[in-house]
Amino acid sequence: MVTRYDISRRDLAVRLDGEPRYRVDQVWRGLYEQLAPPEDLTVLPAGLRRRLATELPTALALVTEQASDGGDTVKLLWGLDGGARVETVLMHYPDRTTVCVSTQAGCAMACGFCATGQAGFERHLSTGEIVEQVVEAARRARQSGRRLSNVVFMGMGEPFANYDRTWAAVERLHDGLGLSARHLTLSTVGIVPGIRRLASEALPVNLAVSLHAANDALRDELVPINRRYPIDAVLDACAAYLRAKGRRLSFEWALIDGVNDRPADAAELAGLCRRLPLAAHVNLIPLNPTPGWPTMGSPPERVRAFRSWLTGAGVNATVRRNRGTEIDAACGQLAAGHPVAVSVGRQPSR
């Protein structure tokens, strides 16, 4: 099924063959600038609106949503064609509005502390399914008087395991929605070929690597793909990305009590950061509790201490504020709690 945000501008022109040429611009602007469904594009004849609404259905059907932090964090669960579930998280901050999007239903990376990894892999998302998550978030932000400014590909799935569709979505967000490449961040657990491909792309997007351990023995346990792409290979690819792009690289580090939050872990991590041609930023993440994973996140005092050890070693480190802990905030938890399929191909509630 081709959905409305799967279709390219060129394919839209083919679909509108026989219509005045300016109709393509009207439809494209309606979808990406007005964030409106075809049936609401009153500049179009009524018959064409009905036709496009039928021929280009939505990809996402809202299953449920949860809000926390006074409404500043909203987690959305979508149903997809075939019954799969994916999550999108919209986060409002004083200076920006960010959406975290999924690129796969489930994940094959099998990181044990991640609820998505525990659930296993279902399927890749299409370009349109990825883009529509952002459009829905932008629409909600606009309705609350805000502007969506940042997109992070850090939701369910491994973006570089679905590279072609993910990158097509990045280009669509940049060219269609007008989001700056510097406000788009791709996250990976360390898929080396994907990092190297990213270094060769034209758009200078940001890269975040979910590291979580600074030696292969521990990382093999926490992030099993490390057995295929060990730390040295990941660092070499990151160095190539930095030389090509000159963009900030972030290492994501989920702090797990007694596992990777010790002074020795901080020293090892600082050593890895010093091996790169440009300084890496470390984003410390207090681990959200995940059912099925017995280990707990580091307590607040250890989080603060770990950051101090890093900054004392000359590493730029910040602590990500935990948001939405009362609304199944760990990636994949909301999907795990709603297994019943719903039909798709209709406009979600707005």
PyMOL commands that set and color helices and strands:
alter all, ss='L'
color gray80, all
select helices_A, chain A and resi 9-15+22-32+38-40+46-55+69-71+115-119+127-143+159-175+181-183+192-200+216-222+224-227+231-245+263-274+300-312+325-327+333-336
alter helices_A, ss='H'
color red, helices_A
select strands_A, chain A and resi 61-68+73-79+85-92+97-100+104-106+121-124+150-153+184-188+206-210+249-255+280-286+316-319
alter strands_A, ss='S'
color yellow, strands_A
deselect
rebuild
show_as cartoon
